[in-house]
């Protein structure tokens, strides 16, 4: 896989050693068990796979190269490059300005843009409408395009299904930048509807089977289906794709639910005519991160820490998995850790930060599971580990525990 040129500030000491070691031991990533580092009073179980993925490193490389090559010019990002506050703040500090927020609301009017300005498309991609808007202003939306290739893969899958007259069911969050982009590209070719979860898949199934009135579709899925959607005709042939950062298990459950519905309605012998049995369209990093997190769940730890941006979809799903078994803290930097007992962490169910005075347990030896989302720099995880280790006076030396140099 390509090596990207990203700023040193995003790299690390501890994490780089760990990743290099695991890569040498298991280049094909067949072993998803965590790396265990015993410092004595504190032991960390570090997920086999986490941190910057291919798409994120590609986006960061393009963004910083754009800055270097275009000094003195107005440089804009459509919205957040990735869902990580430290990366976005650093880009802002270098002079990049955001045209929109994550919901798609304009922060800077497009009317103020000129053909001399540079606009970077973020890793999530963007809608056809925004691409056309930029073109009309003499700005090439593809020149500084950091859209993740795995997102584009979903668009291509949807287009291929659309050519065969399948309606596209997108498993995703309708307000997420990536899903908005996927919906735009898909509906340009074929009828499209977005569903959020297995509950919405069950509602759609009942509409398809006739258990619910067709009119209920327009009420329940309001704002999440393509213009001119015809329930009577457009739900006879369907295929499922997804936002690349969703839970793999939920996407599979949604696809199976809809497949069974189509089988019951049209007969197993006719299933291929009515349901496109697509392979999962999650990206490799999301799959690997989730598999590594599931492996962490087989371990015995006192607490779990998940690191990443609070609005990061793939990171929140790691929290969902770990909190089923462990007391889990969702943080975005070492600054969230106030002391050995105090921490400010994110309650993603209620979408707010909370303060807790029960962080590290009072034990002679503690075991901590840690992972991060695909948009989190390794240096942040490194800093968090170092911050926690600072609370313990008797520790083994890192070079004695993990002597590999990179």
Secondary structure, DSSP 8 states (H G I E B T S, - for coil): -------GGG--SHHHHHHHHHHHH-TT------EEEE-BSEEEEE-SS-S--HHHHHHHHHHHHHHHHTTTS-EEESS-SSS-HHHHHHHHHTT-EESB-TTS-BSS-GGG--TT-EEEB-TT---HHHHHHHHHTT--TTTTB---HHHHHHHHHHHHHHHTT-EEEEES-TTSHHHHHHHHHHHTTS-EEEE-SHHHHHHHHHHHHTSS-HHHHHHHTTTSB-TT--HHHHTSSEEEEE-TTS-HHHHHHHHHHHHHHHHHHH-GGGHHHHEE-------HHHHHHHHHHHHHTTS--SEEEEES-TT-HHHHHHHHHHTTTSEEEEESSGGGB-SSS-EEEEETTTTEEEEES--S-S-SSEEEEEEE-TTS-HHHHHHHHHHHHTT-SSB--HHHH-----
